Amino acid sequence: MTDVLLLGGTAEAVALAGALARRRPDLAVVTSLAGLSSAPSAVPGAVRRGGFGGADGLAAWLADEGVAALVDATHPFAARMATQAVEAAGRAGVPRVKLVRPMWPRRKGDRWIPVADAGEAAAALARLAPGAALITLGRRGLDAFARLSGMRLVVRAIEPPAGPLPLAGAELVLARGPFAEADETALMRERGIGALVTKASGGEATEGKIAAARALGLPVVMIRRPAAPAGPKAATVGEAMDWLDDRL
Ligand SMILES: NC(=O)c1ccc[n+]([C@@H]2O[C@H](COP(=O)([O-])OP(=O)(O)OC[C@H]3O[C@@H](n4cnc5c(N)ncnc54)[C@H](OP(=O)(O)O)[C@@H]3O)[C@@H](O)[C@H]2O)c1
């Protein structure tokens, strides 16, 4: 039986699993990972991997395990899982909270260009025509940049793409956050970066690139977040702990 199901895949989910293990050892907590990463960060406590089979599968899992509370701590761009979590929790009658990290604060000197998706990001890059662009979207969505010409593309990801990089001639940088501003500045300088492409992920672990771009006066092409699902939200691990303490 499982008291708390944590939908993970983020640093916040790892931190919450750790906080629960320390402060609520009475609870049986399971963190669920989609299973896309071959070397995911270590997660304290029990872990399961792989999808549930849609909202129906998740609702059945919640009922079978007698789950008392569901914390959706997936990435702000994991929109499908977030929607399915709402549906499944509703069907199974399990209280749910979305742990969603705050967006980076916008500061003086920021040159953000908001776009809807990777296709719009590529179009924005074509207009900016920087000498080189740093693309920090992970392994997916890179095809959208394949037709860009006249600029160097530097792609950063945690793991290499499964097949060959869909961008001929792109430079691949493999690294796992958190990333300090000084290191991000050095990377941008060394590679002659003229523009940054990122998702509006928010969170401290990746804020260094935003600060570095600001300091260097670089434009940031930023893919907007999908809308978070309706219902209760926690902005921090502490708020999610409070929500759980109120229920369990
Ligand atoms: N999207 C990003 O930019 C991003 C960045 C960093 C980390 N992540 C993490 O990577 C995972 C996948 O992201 P995504 O954007 O592909 O998600 P998604 O599009 O919202 O979900 C796709 C499918 O993956 C499965 N899934 C997603 N998260 C899961 C979890 N925590 N446990 C079990 N199954 C899960 C579900 O399969 P079933 O329908 O079969 O249940 C879901 O339908 C998430 O856990 C997310 O936190 C995503």
The ligand as an SDF file (V2000), in Angstrom:
LIG
                    3D

 48 52  0  0  0  0  0  0  0  0999 V2000
    8.8710   18.1770  -20.5760 N   0  0  0  0  0  0  0  0  0  0  0  0
   10.0030   18.6510  -20.0640 C   0  0  0  0  0  0  0  0  0  0  0  0
   10.5480   19.6900  -20.5050 O   0  0  0  0  0  0  0  0  0  0  0  0
   10.6690   17.9570  -18.9100 C   0  0  0  0  0  0  0  0  0  0  0  0
   11.8500   18.4760  -18.3940 C   0  0  0  0  0  0  0  0  0  0  0  0
   12.4630   17.8430  -17.3060 C   0  0  0  0  0  0  0  0  0  0  0  0
   11.8780   16.7140  -16.7620 C   0  0  0  0  0  0  0  0  0  0  0  0
   10.7160   16.2270  -17.2960 N   0  0  0  0  0  0  0  0  0  0  0  0
   10.1230   15.0290  -16.6720 C   0  0  0  0  0  0  0  0  0  0  0  0
   10.1240   14.0140  -17.6560 O   0  0  0  0  0  0  0  0  0  0  0  0
    8.9250   13.2360  -17.5660 C   0  0  0  0  0  0  0  0  0  0  0  0
    8.2680   13.1590  -18.9210 C   0  0  0  0  0  0  0  0  0  0  0  0
    7.9680   14.4720  -19.3560 O   0  0  0  0  0  0  0  0  0  0  0  0
    7.0140   14.6940  -20.6050 P   0  0  0  0  0  0  0  0  0  0  0  0
    7.0110   16.1400  -20.9360 O   0  0  0  0  0  0  0  0  0  0  0  0
    7.2930   13.6570  -21.6450 O   0  0  0  0  0  0  0  0  0  0  0  0
    5.5900   14.3180  -19.9510 O   0  0  0  0  0  0  0  0  0  0  0  0
    4.1380   14.3470  -20.5890 P   0  0  0  0  0  0  0  0  0  0  0  0
    4.2160   14.6650  -22.0400 O   0  0  0  0  0  0  0  0  0  0  0  0
    3.2690   15.1910  -19.7470 O   0  0  0  0  0  0  0  0  0  0  0  0
    3.6810   12.8350  -20.3700 O   0  0  0  0  0  0  0  0  0  0  0  0
    3.8240   11.8350  -21.3580 C   0  0  0  0  0  0  0  0  0  0  0  0
    3.5580   10.4900  -20.7150 C   0  0  0  0  0  0  0  0  0  0  0  0
    4.6620   10.0810  -19.9340 O   0  0  0  0  0  0  0  0  0  0  0  0
    4.2170    9.3780  -18.7840 C   0  0  0  0  0  0  0  0  0  0  0  0
    4.7000   10.1180  -17.6080 N   0  0  0  0  0  0  0  0  0  0  0  0
    5.0660   11.4180  -17.5270 C   0  0  0  0  0  0  0  0  0  0  0  0
    5.5280   11.7190  -16.3060 N   0  0  0  0  0  0  0  0  0  0  0  0
    5.4540   10.5620  -15.5990 C   0  0  0  0  0  0  0  0  0  0  0  0
    5.7940   10.2190  -14.2690 C   0  0  0  0  0  0  0  0  0  0  0  0
    6.3310   11.1130  -13.4150 N   0  0  0  0  0  0  0  0  0  0  0  0
    5.5750    8.9370  -13.8650 N   0  0  0  0  0  0  0  0  0  0  0  0
    5.0630    8.0270  -14.7230 C   0  0  0  0  0  0  0  0  0  0  0  0
    4.7280    8.2940  -15.9860 N   0  0  0  0  0  0  0  0  0  0  0  0
    4.9260    9.5440  -16.4200 C   0  0  0  0  0  0  0  0  0  0  0  0
    2.7180    9.2950  -18.8800 C   0  0  0  0  0  0  0  0  0  0  0  0
    2.4370    8.0560  -19.5120 O   0  0  0  0  0  0  0  0  0  0  0  0
    1.0570    7.2630  -19.2410 P   0  0  0  0  0  0  0  0  0  0  0  0
   -0.0010    8.0350  -19.9750 O   0  0  0  0  0  0  0  0  0  0  0  0
    1.3230    5.9200  -19.8070 O   0  0  0  0  0  0  0  0  0  0  0  0
    0.8180    7.2420  -17.7590 O   0  0  0  0  0  0  0  0  0  0  0  0
    2.3850   10.4780  -19.7850 C   0  0  0  0  0  0  0  0  0  0  0  0
    1.1780   10.3100  -20.4950 O   0  0  0  0  0  0  0  0  0  0  0  0
    8.0610   13.8830  -16.4930 C   0  0  0  0  0  0  0  0  0  0  0  0
    8.0880   13.0720  -15.3650 O   0  0  0  0  0  0  0  0  0  0  0  0
    8.6910   15.2360  -16.2300 C   0  0  0  0  0  0  0  0  0  0  0  0
    8.5970   15.6170  -14.8690 O   0  0  0  0  0  0  0  0  0  0  0  0
   10.1060   16.8170  -18.3550 C   0  0  0  0  0  0  0  0  0  0  0  0
  1  2  1  0
  2  3  2  0
  2  4  1  0
  4  5  1  0
  4 48  2  0
  5  6  2  0
  6  7  1  0
  7  8  2  0
  8  9  1  0
  8 48  1  0
  9 10  1  0
  9 46  1  0
 10 11  1  0
 11 12  1  0
 11 44  1  0
 12 13  1  0
 13 14  1  0
 14 15  2  0
 14 16  1  0
 14 17  1  0
 17 18  1  0
 18 19  2  0
 18 20  1  0
 18 21  1  0
 21 22  1  0
 22 23  1  0
 23 24  1  0
 23 42  1  0
 24 25  1  0
 25 26  1  0
 25 36  1  0
 26 27  1  0
 26 35  1  0
 27 28  2  0
 28 29  1  0
 29 30  1  0
 29 35  2  0
 30 31  1  0
 30 32  2  0
 32 33  1  0
 33 34  2  0
 34 35  1  0
 36 37  1  0
 36 42  1  0
 37 38  1  0
 38 39  2  0
 38 40  1  0
 38 41  1  0
 42 43  1  0
 44 45  1  0
 44 46  1  0
 46 47  1  0
M  CHG  2   8   1  16  -1
M  END
$$$$
